[in-house]
Amino acid sequence: MSRIPEADDALLAECDVQTLKGSGPGGQHRNKTESAVRLFHRPTGLRAQASERRSQGQNMGVALDRLRALLTLHYAPPPKARRATKPSRGARERRMKGKAIRARVKQGRSDRGD
């Protein structure tokens, strides 16, 4: 497992930082300032973006948090494969009891009409 840098500066050294203008509602301030941040982690190819804050510094912090979460998922060990298990005796008996009840109900329907 590769180690995820603890310091923001060390993580930023592994990333390409791109600033861009946010889009969507928010008016003139959002449309004119380049406060959105996109981080591209070169070793893994993962991307994280933040554009919901008004300042570029706050968006950088949010993007770094998101990138750390993505890296944690990326480097996490895969889940263990599930083994197939057979139903327990009690579960089998309950299922068969339910089938028997339904069969009697259906049988009762066919005896009625003709």
Secondary structure as UniProt FT lines:
FT   HELIX           8..13
FT   STRAND          15..20
FT   HELIX           27..32
FT   STRAND          36..41
FT   TURN            42..45
FT   STRAND          46..50
FT   HELIX           56..75
FT   HELIX           89..113
//
